[in-house]
Amino acid sequence: MWPSYWAKSTTATIAYGYGLSITPIHLAAAYASLVNGGYKVEPTILRRDVSDYDRPSILNAETSAKMREMLRLNVEEGSGRQAKIEGYPIGGKTGTSLKIKGGKYIKNKVYAAFAACFPADDPRFVLVVIMDEPQPDNIDEILAGNTVVPVAAEMIMRLSPILGIRPSKNDGILHVASLQ
């Protein structure tokens, strides 16, 4: 969903995620396309074998590699730090948005989200976790980095062995030059 009327202020607020609504499956598909070399992902509940040649390229492969690096750095040094798991390179981005009721933002009521890819050096999976009104012990910790990121990290840590992902011995930090 997007605004029916695009005001000047819409341009500014859209840049940081306000004024748009998408479903978690749309977010997962977007992240998958962002990190897989730039090939369009169309979500389905059916298992299918699809080569990259069967899908349109919607993003330059070099740009996709840079995005993987930025997502990885966000887990290393940014708002996704609590998703850092030794031996499991994870890339991801947090998002926290105030809830709205009656056209006004509600103080301390948020949606907290974390979209992650793993293993970040050669992504095979995307995970999107969203919390509706997280209730941390300390209200100052309501941001996604403190609420939903630790949950996503725990999920990745538990899912990785089931999915056949073994810990790596490298630092897990991507270097774009090494991907070319």
Buried (B, 14 or more C-beta within 10 A) or exposed (E): EEEEEEEEEBEEEBEEBBBEEEEEEEBBBBBBBBBBBBBBBEEEEEEEEEEEEEBEBEBEBEEBBBBBBBBBBBBBEBBBBBBBBEBBBBBBBBBBBBBEEEEEEEEEBBBBBBBBBBBBBBBEBBBBBBBEEBEEEEEEEBBBBBBBBBBBBBBBBEEBEEEEBEBBEEEBBBEBEEBE
